[in-house]
């Protein structure tokens, strides 16, 4: 039996200059950049997206990385966008959040963009090993594709948001304007696909839910409504801290009680969740996470339900995390699209895909 998994990541306003660098003595990275100023960097360990810097503000990273993160090639990396597979959270016999994020991946190749309007691509792969088989007796192949392009990828939910501004406004000197004088924001997108290619087992369940993109977003100060998350009002969720089921009544989720942890799993969440971030030494901005899940096969595509997790450890939990600074909860919030509330069934011969676009708009 062979199962395949694909995760694609894209950033708009980019072509490519790809190089292999070393983030530490052990961990190598692949760097993607473009003359407009946007860039991305991916660890080979875990195929872990470390950094995304938008052209509108290339000095600011859209993603949070902990200064206390392990970078030893053994323990998972704290921050960025980890690949969560094949389980979300804890599961008997599996590492927390699965083994994909603690596996060394192979750089399969880099294709440079032919022009500014075409994408550039870096592909990473991993496959079943004796280590993974000891936890999960499945033969599989994984592919992680980082794609930098000027526009959102075809077939994905749009990763652009527009707000009317004057083209001579110096705040938008790094941006792109259309004929209607609208600012087009930078975005990073991804798609995650898993396929069962054998008919011998019938339908297949991923172990302890499907998986996710664990997005760590950088915020200037998460306290006192320095960041609010919207788009989830009316959605049922499981409060992981209180261990109770609730329904979201708030238009905006904030983190005013900085002492306590926030950990909510929103069931069958809307396709768009937005973080609005107040800038201190940076611009005010919105970060929009757009997600989509579907199963395809036999020339049919069926949309599936997907979840969203909102997480901030708060002061108390942060002090208990060895790979996380005591005060770093102030500078991050996680919005994590995935299939995490139930096990994702995958019929034989079909493919499950989870897509996301992360769009950054300054104002």
C-alpha positions, -999 to +999 in steps of 0.1 A: +000+000+000+012+035-008-003+067+006+008+101-006+007+134+011+013+168-003+017+202+013+021+233-009+031+267+003+030+299-017+038+335-012+026+363-036+048+390-050+078+367-054+099+349-079+129+329-067+165+329-057+169+296-039+199+287-019+208+262+008+219+278+041+224+267+076+203+281+104+224+263+130+252+238+130+227+210+123+198+224+104+199+234+068+174+257+052+162+265+017+158+303+011+135+318-015+135+356-023+125+381-049+136+416-060+102+430-048+115+422-013+094+392-002+111+361+010+106+327+026+128+302+044+122+265+050+140+241+073+148+207+057+141+192+091+103+188+092+099+207+059+092+235+084+084+269+071+105+291+093+100+326+078+078+346+055+085+383+049+061+403+028+073+428+002+052+455+019+075+453+050+105+430+044+120+437+078+090+422+096+084+384+097+048+374+094+056+343+113+067+339+150+097+318+159+106+312+195+141+323+205+142+292+228+132+267+201+152+235+198+173+234+166+189+201+172+174+180+145+157+158+170+131+178+189+103+197+170+108+234+161+087+259+180+072+285+157+068+291+120+045+266+103+050+230+114+036+202+093+012+182+116+008+147+103-005+120+108-020+130+141-029+163+157-020+165+194-013+134+214-021+099+202-010+066+217+023+055+201+029+087+183+049+119+190+028+149+198+015+164+165+029+135+146+063+125+131+064+146+099+077+176+118+106+157+134+117+139+102+145+151+079+131+158+045+149+157+011+150+187-013+137+172-045+143+202-067+139+239-074+123+255-104+129+292-109+102+314-122+103+321-159+091+357-153+077+379-125+042+366-131+050+328-129+056+308-098+089+294-085+089+261-067+109+242-042+099+206-035+106+185-004+099+148+001+099+121+027+088+085+027+080+057+052+110+045+071+117+019+098+111+046+124+076+056+110+066+019+104+073+012+141+045+037+149+023+035+119+026+004+096+017+023+064+038+028+033+035+064+022+052+092+004+050+129+015+057+159-007+060+195+006+060+222-021+070+258-014+057+280-042+064+317-046+043+337-070+030+371-078-007+360-076-025+333-057-022+298-070-049+286-094-074+263-079-069+277-044-091+301-024-081+336-033-052+350-012-057+386-020-075+413-001-079+449-014-085+482+003-088+515-016-057+537-011-040+565-030-012+553-052+011+582-040+007+571-004+043+563+008+030+535+031+023+514+000+056+519-018+063+482-016+029+472-028+011+465-061-018+486-074-045+476-099-063+500-122-088+508-095-061+520-072-066+491-048-037+477-028-030+440-033-016+424-002+011+397+002+001+361+009+015+327+017-007+297+009-005+260+013-023+228+004-020+195+022-030+163+003-032+126+014-040+098-009-048+061-004-037+043-035-044+008-025-079-009-025-069-036-001-080-019+031-111-001+020-115+032+037-087+046+058-086+067+090-057+089+098-045+082+133-062+104+159-076+130+134-062+142+101-036+169+106-031+206+102-009+235+094+001+249+128+005+286+119+023+307+144+016+344+136+038+372+149+020+399+168+034+430+184+015+425+217-013+400+222-025+416+254-053+443+257-067+435+223-034+440+206-046+411+184-082+400+179-094+369+160-127+372+141-149+350+118-159+323+144-190+337+160-218+311+162-193+282+158-193+253+182-160+246+198-142+225+223-124+245+250-092+224+255-084+242+288-118+239+305-125+206+287-160+216+278-180+221+246-192+257+240-206+279+212-186+311+203-207+342+211-179+368+205-174+388+173-138+391+183-117+367+203-091+386+224-064+375+249-070+401+276-064+377+304-028+371+296-023+347+325-046+320+312-041+298+282-065+299+252-069+267+233-101+264+213-109+238+186-136+252+164-156+225+147-164+227+110-152+263+111-158+289+083-133+290+055-120+324+066-105+334+099-089+368+104-064+381+129-063+419+133-030+431+147-022+465+162+013+476+153+037+491+178+070+494+158+052+480+127+021+488+107-014+478+118-023+448+097-047+419+092-036+383+086-064+363+069-063+325+070-084+310+043-088+273+042-105+246+021-107+208+024-119+183-002-117+147-013-110+139-049-110+108-070-128+092-099-130+126-116-151+139-087-143+166-061-163+167-028-158+196-004-152+184+032-156+201+065-125+215+082-117+228+117-097+257+131-077+259+163-069+292+181-041+290+206-021+312+229-003+296+259-007+326+282+018+334+309+013+304+331+016+278+304+045+296+287+066+292+318+061+254+316+073+251+280+110+243+278+113+255+242+094+287+247+104+320+264+084+330+295+073+363+278+070+351+242+032+345+245+030+382+241+043+381+205+023+352+190-011+337+183-018+305+165-046+300+139-044+264+127-066+251+099-070+213+097-091+183+103-086+178+140-119+172+157-125+138+141-105+111+123-105+119+086-118+089+066-101+085+032-117+059+008-092+038-012-079+053-043-089+089-033-071+120-021-079+143+008-066+179+004-064+207+029-056+241+014-049+274+031-039+309+021-024+333+046-029+369+034-012+399+050-027+434+045-013+465+061-034+496+068 
